[in-house]
Structures are given as structure tokens and as C-alpha cells.
Amino acid sequence: MSNQLPVINLMGPTASGKTALACELYEQGNFELISVDSALVYREMDIGTAKPTKAELEQYPHHLIDIISPLEVYSAANFVEDACRLIDDMHARGKTPILVGGTMLYFKALLEGLSDNLPSADYGVRAEIEAQAAQEGWQAVYAELCAVDPVAGQKFKVSDKQRIIRALEVYKLTGQPITKLQAEQPKNQPYRYTFHNYALVPDRLELHKRIEKRLEIMWEIGFLNEVEDLMRKYDFNENLPSMRSVGYRQAIEFLKNSDRNIEKQHEMEDKALFATRQLAKRQYTWLRSLQEKHKFTTYFTAQQAQEDLRNCYG
């Protein structure tokens, strides 16, 4: 291993076996784990995020799990700041960090840095954009983006709602296209780290089976009860940033419907399954994009990765 502050990045789509592999490496004794998951940061969102159990977290502690409430916002910039602080602390104690998760935006931000001086999120501006979308439709909002930032319009699709919101937000706050600002501004890249990038990319048919099994377990152990509790406690609704976590939005839509029946529940479960498969598809796309710029070692099975990584880091 390099002596220049090594960092192991272990990434892959949902249900690919990343966490089990990271815990296997943790057993070697010289590692600490940092979660790279935009859903696991939320307290009380346990079942729908497939969060490790309390017993598992006691045995295999993960940093950046259960750090904010479902009403709060956690950005890629927050992640980079927190992760770099933790990485430096681990190295100071002679430990090697393993960053494990499937939020590829966070990995990209860590590997490539973040543009300086872009404005922070303005939730008033975002609310205006979302209200416009509700009234006029996303096609109209997308058309506005294309008019003020044609480069972003070429990069994004109408379905890229969060990216469209951010691009329009930056334009409304600065009067400049986000693509122009990103191209002009330097980046805070953590050059002091040597990244060792590993990806678990199972066969898609096998991954779909795992996803389906995971969701079956999720329904069986009380996911809908979890969402009902959150709705009562927090006035939980589908517009919260935490609702980007797949399954929750579909569950809220079902639970708010007075006409609940088994057919509607099955429809909701099918929507959640479809959304999770779409998430995995996006994660594969993100991985391919990252692999074009960064050195990666790719494994198709966790067993292959275990044998190789034991030899490298055991």
C-alpha cells in the first residue's frame, strides 16, 4: 500500500454486497469504515434504507450514519468536509479508511473536488422552481433552463429534476450559467490522498434478484410502519430531501390514500421495486463515468473481491 495517506473506495450499485465486503476487511483490524450513502445519514430511516442493524454497527462501526434528522439537508459538500476530517483523523491514528457506499455523487466530489464559490442552496428559490413545475410542468422548467444554459440543457434530461433545479437556482442567484461557473472555477481536490478504487458490479439479472429479495424483506419487517411513524413525528412529506431515498416516496403516496387495499399496496410495492432498479441503473452509469477518469479495479462477485483485497490489505 502507498505511504501517502491511502484511502480505499469501495463502491457499487445497491444490493451488490459492498457492506459485507467492507465488514470483512474491517475484521483485518487496521481499518475504519466511512459510509458513502445519502440515505444512511438520516436517523430513524432504517428499514427503507437497508441500514445495518444496531448490533451490526456495534460490531462494525460506520462513520456518517445517523447524523441528521429526516428534515435536514446533507450535501455533497457536507460529505467531502466530513469525510476529509474523518480520513485525516484515521490516518493520524494509524488506520486506513474504507469508504463504502453507493452514492456516486459523493465519491465524485471526493475524487474530483468541488467548485469554489458556487452559491449554497437557497430553499426559497428552489421552492419557486418547484412551484413553477407544479403549475406549468417540468417540460416548461426544462425549456427555461435550455434558454439560459444551453450546455446544461444538452447534458440534462427533463427527468433530471434535481439537477435542473440546481442549475436554475445557480442562474437565478448569480445570473451566470452553472456550466460556465464550473468550467471557470478551480476545484478543492484532496491531493494529499492516494485513492484505491474498487467497484462491485454484479450481473444485472443477479442484482435484480437481490433487489427484489431485499424489498420483500423490507415489507415483511415493517417498512410501512416505519414510514407511518415518521409521518406522525415529523409531518413527513414527499418534498423533503430525504425523500430521494427510494421506497419512501411511494410509501407516503400509498399511506396518504384513503382508498388503501391490497391491490393498491401491490401497486406501491411494484413502483418501489421499479424505482430501486432505476437507482441501480443510474449507479452503473455513474460508475462508468467515474471509471473513464480514475483508475479502478472491478469485481463481478464479492468472493473475487474478498480474496484479492485480503491479499492486498490483510
Contacts in CASP RR format, 6 or more apart in sequence:
PFRMAT RR
TARGET T0000
AUTHOR 0000-0000-0000
METHOD contacts of the structure
MODEL  1
MSNQLPVINLMGPTASGKTALACELYEQGNFELISVDSALVYREMDIGTA
KPTKAELEQYPHHLIDIISPLEVYSAANFVEDACRLIDDMHARGKTPILV
GGTMLYFKALLEGLSDNLPSADYGVRAEIEAQAAQEGWQAVYAELCAVDP
VAGQKFKVSDKQRIIRALEVYKLTGQPITKLQAEQPKNQPYRYTFHNYAL
VPDRLELHKRIEKRLEIMWEIGFLNEVEDLMRKYDFNENLPSMRSVGYRQ
AIEFLKNSDRNIEKQHEMEDKALFATRQLAKRQYTWLRSLQEKHKFTTYF
TAQQAQEDLRNCYG
1 96 0 8 1.000
1 196 0 8 1.000
1 312 0 8 1.000
1 313 0 8 1.000
2 194 0 8 1.000
2 196 0 8 1.000
4 192 0 8 1.000
4 193 0 8 1.000
4 194 0 8 1.000
5 87 0 8 1.000
5 91 0 8 1.000
5 192 0 8 1.000
5 193 0 8 1.000
5 194 0 8 1.000
6 96 0 8 1.000
6 193 0 8 1.000
6 194 0 8 1.000
6 195 0 8 1.000
6 196 0 8 1.000
7 87 0 8 1.000
7 96 0 8 1.000
7 97 0 8 1.000
7 99 0 8 1.000
7 193 0 8 1.000
7 194 0 8 1.000
7 195 0 8 1.000
7 196 0 8 1.000
8 25 0 8 1.000
8 31 0 8 1.000
8 96 0 8 1.000
8 97 0 8 1.000
8 98 0 8 1.000
8 99 0 8 1.000
8 196 0 8 1.000
8 198 0 8 1.000
8 313 0 8 1.000
9 36 0 8 1.000
9 99 0 8 1.000
9 107 0 8 1.000
9 110 0 8 1.000
9 111 0 8 1.000
9 195 0 8 1.000
9 196 0 8 1.000
9 197 0 8 1.000
9 198 0 8 1.000
10 18 0 8 1.000
10 21 0 8 1.000
10 22 0 8 1.000
10 98 0 8 1.000
10 99 0 8 1.000
10 100 0 8 1.000
10 101 0 8 1.000
10 198 0 8 1.000
10 199 0 8 1.000
10 200 0 8 1.000
11 18 0 8 1.000
11 36 0 8 1.000
11 100 0 8 1.000
11 101 0 8 1.000
11 102 0 8 1.000
11 104 0 8 1.000
11 107 0 8 1.000
11 197 0 8 1.000
11 198 0 8 1.000
11 199 0 8 1.000
11 200 0 8 1.000
11 287 0 8 1.000
12 18 0 8 1.000
12 101 0 8 1.000
12 102 0 8 1.000
12 199 0 8 1.000
12 200 0 8 1.000
12 201 0 8 1.000
12 283 0 8 1.000
12 287 0 8 1.000
13 102 0 8 1.000
13 200 0 8 1.000
13 201 0 8 1.000
13 202 0 8 1.000
13 207 0 8 1.000
13 279 0 8 1.000
13 280 0 8 1.000
13 283 0 8 1.000
13 284 0 8 1.000
13 287 0 8 1.000
14 50 0 8 1.000
14 102 0 8 1.000
14 211 0 8 1.000
14 214 0 8 1.000
14 276 0 8 1.000
14 279 0 8 1.000
14 280 0 8 1.000
14 283 0 8 1.000
15 50 0 8 1.000
15 207 0 8 1.000
15 210 0 8 1.000
15 211 0 8 1.000
15 214 0 8 1.000
15 280 0 8 1.000
16 200 0 8 1.000
16 201 0 8 1.000
16 202 0 8 1.000
16 207 0 8 1.000
16 210 0 8 1.000
16 302 0 8 1.000
17 200 0 8 1.000
17 302 0 8 1.000
18 100 0 8 1.000
18 101 0 8 1.000
18 102 0 8 1.000
18 200 0 8 1.000
19 52 0 8 1.000
19 100 0 8 1.000
19 101 0 8 1.000
20 302 0 8 1.000
21 100 0 8 1.000
21 200 0 8 1.000
21 302 0 8 1.000
21 305 0 8 1.000
21 306 0 8 1.000
21 309 0 8 1.000
22 33 0 8 1.000
22 60 0 8 1.000
22 98 0 8 1.000
22 100 0 8 1.000
23 33 0 8 1.000
23 56 0 8 1.000
23 59 0 8 1.000
23 60 0 8 1.000
24 306 0 8 1.000
24 310 0 8 1.000
25 31 0 8 1.000
25 98 0 8 1.000
25 309 0 8 1.000
25 310 0 8 1.000
25 313 0 8 1.000
26 32 0 8 1.000
26 33 0 8 1.000
26 60 0 8 1.000
26 98 0 8 1.000
28 310 0 8 1.000
28 313 0 8 1.000
28 314 0 8 1.000
30 94 0 8 1.000
30 95 0 8 1.000
30 96 0 8 1.000
30 313 0 8 1.000
30 314 0 8 1.000
31 95 0 8 1.000
31 96 0 8 1.000
31 97 0 8 1.000
31 98 0 8 1.000
31 313 0 8 1.000
32 61 0 8 1.000
32 63 0 8 1.000
32 86 0 8 1.000
32 90 0 8 1.000
32 95 0 8 1.000
32 96 0 8 1.000
32 97 0 8 1.000
32 98 0 8 1.000
33 60 0 8 1.000
33 61 0 8 1.000
33 62 0 8 1.000
33 63 0 8 1.000
33 97 0 8 1.000
33 98 0 8 1.000
33 100 0 8 1.000
34 62 0 8 1.000
34 63 0 8 1.000
34 64 0 8 1.000
34 83 0 8 1.000
34 86 0 8 1.000
34 87 0 8 1.000
34 97 0 8 1.000
34 98 0 8 1.000
34 99 0 8 1.000
34 100 0 8 1.000
35 41 0 8 1.000
35 62 0 8 1.000
35 63 0 8 1.000
35 64 0 8 1.000
35 65 0 8 1.000
35 100 0 8 1.000
35 101 0 8 1.000
36 64 0 8 1.000
36 79 0 8 1.000
36 83 0 8 1.000
36 99 0 8 1.000
36 100 0 8 1.000
36 101 0 8 1.000
36 102 0 8 1.000
36 103 0 8 1.000
36 106 0 8 1.000
36 107 0 8 1.000
37 49 0 8 1.000
37 64 0 8 1.000
37 65 0 8 1.000
37 101 0 8 1.000
37 102 0 8 1.000
37 103 0 8 1.000
38 74 0 8 1.000
38 79 0 8 1.000
38 103 0 8 1.000
38 105 0 8 1.000
38 106 0 8 1.000
38 244 0 8 1.000
38 245 0 8 1.000
39 45 0 8 1.000
39 48 0 8 1.000
39 49 0 8 1.000
39 103 0 8 1.000
39 242 0 8 1.000
39 244 0 8 1.000
39 245 0 8 1.000
40 49 0 8 1.000
40 51 0 8 1.000
40 62 0 8 1.000
40 64 0 8 1.000
40 65 0 8 1.000
40 66 0 8 1.000
41 64 0 8 1.000
41 65 0 8 1.000
41 66 0 8 1.000
41 67 0 8 1.000
41 68 0 8 1.000
41 74 0 8 1.000
42 49 0 8 1.000
42 66 0 8 1.000
42 68 0 8 1.000
42 69 0 8 1.000
42 70 0 8 1.000
42 242 0 8 1.000
42 245 0 8 1.000
43 66 0 8 1.000
43 67 0 8 1.000
43 68 0 8 1.000
43 69 0 8 1.000
43 70 0 8 1.000
44 69 0 8 1.000
44 70 0 8 1.000
44 226 0 8 1.000
44 229 0 8 1.000
44 230 0 8 1.000
44 233 0 8 1.000
45 51 0 8 1.000
45 70 0 8 1.000
45 226 0 8 1.000
45 230 0 8 1.000
45 242 0 8 1.000
45 245 0 8 1.000
45 248 0 8 1.000
46 226 0 8 1.000
47 218 0 8 1.000
47 221 0 8 1.000
47 222 0 8 1.000
47 223 0 8 1.000
47 226 0 8 1.000
48 218 0 8 1.000
48 223 0 8 1.000
48 226 0 8 1.000
48 245 0 8 1.000
48 247 0 8 1.000
48 248 0 8 1.000
49 245 0 8 1.000
50 214 0 8 1.000
50 218 0 8 1.000
51 65 0 8 1.000
51 66 0 8 1.000
52 60 0 8 1.000
52 62 0 8 1.000
52 65 0 8 1.000
57 65 0 8 1.000
62 100 0 8 1.000
63 82 0 8 1.000
63 86 0 8 1.000
64 79 0 8 1.000
64 82 0 8 1.000
64 83 0 8 1.000
64 86 0 8 1.000
67 74 0 8 1.000
67 82 0 8 1.000
68 74 0 8 1.000
69 234 0 8 1.000
70 230 0 8 1.000
70 234 0 8 1.000
70 236 0 8 1.000
70 240 0 8 1.000
70 242 0 8 1.000
71 234 0 8 1.000
71 240 0 8 1.000
71 242 0 8 1.000
72 241 0 8 1.000
73 121 0 8 1.000
73 241 0 8 1.000
74 241 0 8 1.000
75 121 0 8 1.000
76 105 0 8 1.000
76 106 0 8 1.000
76 108 0 8 1.000
76 109 0 8 1.000
76 114 0 8 1.000
77 109 0 8 1.000
77 114 0 8 1.000
79 103 0 8 1.000
79 106 0 8 1.000
79 109 0 8 1.000
79 110 0 8 1.000
80 106 0 8 1.000
80 109 0 8 1.000
80 110 0 8 1.000
80 113 0 8 1.000
80 114 0 8 1.000
80 188 0 8 1.000
80 190 0 8 1.000
83 99 0 8 1.000
83 106 0 8 1.000
83 110 0 8 1.000
84 110 0 8 1.000
84 190 0 8 1.000
86 97 0 8 1.000
87 97 0 8 1.000
87 193 0 8 1.000
90 96 0 8 1.000
90 97 0 8 1.000
91 97 0 8 1.000
96 313 0 8 1.000
99 107 0 8 1.000
99 110 0 8 1.000
102 283 0 8 1.000
104 283 0 8 1.000
104 286 0 8 1.000
104 287 0 8 1.000
104 290 0 8 1.000
105 286 0 8 1.000
107 290 0 8 1.000
108 286 0 8 1.000
108 289 0 8 1.000
108 290 0 8 1.000
110 190 0 8 1.000
110 195 0 8 1.000
111 195 0 8 1.000
111 197 0 8 1.000
111 290 0 8 1.000
111 293 0 8 1.000
111 294 0 8 1.000
112 187 0 8 1.000
112 189 0 8 1.000
112 293 0 8 1.000
113 187 0 8 1.000
113 188 0 8 1.000
113 189 0 8 1.000
113 190 0 8 1.000
114 187 0 8 1.000
114 188 0 8 1.000
115 181 0 8 1.000
115 182 0 8 1.000
115 185 0 8 1.000
115 186 0 8 1.000
115 187 0 8 1.000
116 185 0 8 1.000
116 186 0 8 1.000
116 187 0 8 1.000
116 188 0 8 1.000
117 181 0 8 1.000
117 185 0 8 1.000
118 170 0 8 1.000
118 178 0 8 1.000
118 181 0 8 1.000
118 182 0 8 1.000
118 185 0 8 1.000
119 169 0 8 1.000
119 170 0 8 1.000
119 173 0 8 1.000
119 174 0 8 1.000
121 166 0 8 1.000
121 169 0 8 1.000
122 169 0 8 1.000
122 173 0 8 1.000
125 169 0 8 1.000
125 172 0 8 1.000
125 173 0 8 1.000
126 165 0 8 1.000
126 169 0 8 1.000
129 141 0 8 1.000
129 164 0 8 1.000
129 165 0 8 1.000
129 168 0 8 1.000
129 169 0 8 1.000
129 172 0 8 1.000
130 165 0 8 1.000
130 239 0 8 1.000
132 140 0 8 1.000
132 141 0 8 1.000
133 140 0 8 1.000
133 141 0 8 1.000
133 161 0 8 1.000
138 158 0 8 1.000
138 159 0 8 1.000
138 161 0 8 1.000
138 164 0 8 1.000
139 158 0 8 1.000
141 164 0 8 1.000
141 168 0 8 1.000
142 153 0 8 1.000
142 156 0 8 1.000
142 158 0 8 1.000
142 164 0 8 1.000
144 168 0 8 1.000
145 152 0 8 1.000
145 153 0 8 1.000
145 156 0 8 1.000
145 164 0 8 1.000
145 167 0 8 1.000
145 168 0 8 1.000
145 171 0 8 1.000
146 152 0 8 1.000
146 153 0 8 1.000
148 168 0 8 1.000
148 171 0 8 1.000
148 177 0 8 1.000
149 167 0 8 1.000
149 171 0 8 1.000
149 177 0 8 1.000
149 178 0 8 1.000
149 179 0 8 1.000
149 180 0 8 1.000
151 177 0 8 1.000
151 179 0 8 1.000
151 180 0 8 1.000
152 163 0 8 1.000
152 167 0 8 1.000
152 177 0 8 1.000
152 178 0 8 1.000
152 179 0 8 1.000
155 179 0 8 1.000
156 163 0 8 1.000
156 164 0 8 1.000
156 167 0 8 1.000
158 164 0 8 1.000
162 244 0 8 1.000
166 178 0 8 1.000
167 177 0 8 1.000
167 178 0 8 1.000
167 179 0 8 1.000
170 176 0 8 1.000
170 177 0 8 1.000
170 178 0 8 1.000
170 181 0 8 1.000
171 177 0 8 1.000
171 178 0 8 1.000
174 181 0 8 1.000
195 294 0 8 1.000
196 297 0 8 1.000
197 290 0 8 1.000
197 294 0 8 1.000
197 295 0 8 1.000
197 296 0 8 1.000
197 297 0 8 1.000
198 296 0 8 1.000
198 297 0 8 1.000
198 298 0 8 1.000
198 299 0 8 1.000
198 305 0 8 1.000
198 309 0 8 1.000
199 287 0 8 1.000
199 291 0 8 1.000
199 296 0 8 1.000
199 297 0 8 1.000
199 298 0 8 1.000
199 299 0 8 1.000
200 299 0 8 1.000
200 300 0 8 1.000
200 301 0 8 1.000
200 302 0 8 1.000
200 305 0 8 1.000
201 284 0 8 1.000
201 287 0 8 1.000
201 298 0 8 1.000
201 299 0 8 1.000
201 300 0 8 1.000
202 210 0 8 1.000
202 300 0 8 1.000
202 301 0 8 1.000
203 300 0 8 1.000
204 280 0 8 1.000
204 284 0 8 1.000
207 280 0 8 1.000
208 277 0 8 1.000
208 280 0 8 1.000
211 273 0 8 1.000
211 276 0 8 1.000
211 277 0 8 1.000
211 280 0 8 1.000
212 273 0 8 1.000
214 276 0 8 1.000
215 269 0 8 1.000
215 272 0 8 1.000
215 273 0 8 1.000
215 276 0 8 1.000
219 269 0 8 1.000
223 247 0 8 1.000
223 251 0 8 1.000
224 251 0 8 1.000
224 254 0 8 1.000
224 255 0 8 1.000
227 236 0 8 1.000
227 248 0 8 1.000
227 251 0 8 1.000
227 252 0 8 1.000
227 255 0 8 1.000
228 255 0 8 1.000
230 236 0 8 1.000
231 237 0 8 1.000
231 252 0 8 1.000
231 255 0 8 1.000
236 252 0 8 1.000
237 243 0 8 1.000
237 252 0 8 1.000
238 248 0 8 1.000
238 249 0 8 1.000
238 252 0 8 1.000
238 253 0 8 1.000
242 248 0 8 1.000
243 249 0 8 1.000
243 252 0 8 1.000
246 272 0 8 1.000
246 275 0 8 1.000
246 276 0 8 1.000
246 278 0 8 1.000
246 279 0 8 1.000
247 272 0 8 1.000
247 275 0 8 1.000
247 276 0 8 1.000
249 275 0 8 1.000
250 268 0 8 1.000
250 271 0 8 1.000
250 272 0 8 1.000
250 275 0 8 1.000
251 268 0 8 1.000
251 272 0 8 1.000
253 268 0 8 1.000
254 260 0 8 1.000
254 264 0 8 1.000
254 265 0 8 1.000
254 268 0 8 1.000
257 264 0 8 1.000
290 296 0 8 1.000
291 298 0 8 1.000
297 308 0 8 1.000
299 305 0 8 1.000
299 308 0 8 1.000
END
